[in-house]
Every structure is written in structure tokens, then in C-alpha cells.
């Protein structure tokens, strides 16, 4: 206690009382917090939606590439079968 008195005498006055937040400061702090949330939450939501949609697009693109490759293979197989039926089979009957 004596140290407090010495410090207060050195600083030139009585010990300072603690000052709590008044209602106006508290309301302004909450208002600033609400405004910040109102600004940033939609951006975060939209960013997450873009991320998940881009993941779906990537998956669908990969499946599309696989299906296109399978389609190409099936066309080649069909072309070989047509060649066999139209050209090779009539030659073997003679």
C-alpha cells in the first residue's frame, strides 16, 4: 500500500480511479462488431460456395474426360468390327 502512495505522490496527485466503459462506448463497440460481421460473413459464405462448386466442376470434368476416352475407344472398336464385317468376311466366303 505504501508503494501505491509513493507512486501517486510521485505522479503528482491522488490515486486514479478505474474508469469502466460507459453505455455509449459499449454500444459503439457492438455496432462496429455487427457491421464487421455483416460485411465479412457474406464474403466468407460466397467464397466457400465458389470453392465447393469448383470442386464439383473438377470432378465432373474428370468424369467427362474419362467418358470421352471411353467413347473414342468404343468408336475404334466399332470401326474395326465394321471393317471385319464389310471387307474381311466377304473375302473369306470365296
C-alpha angles and dihedrals in degrees: 000000000000090000090056091052092049092050092048091049090048092051089052107249151040121312110281119245119231113255118215125208113275123224094258094055091047092051092048091050091051091046091052090049091049092049091049091050092046090054101042105035095066090048091051091048093049092047091052092048091051090050095052093044091050089052090053090048090052092051093047091047090053091049090048091053091051092049092048090052091048089049091052091051092049091050090052090049091049091048091052090049092050090049091050093049098042103037112017100039097055090049093054093051093063 
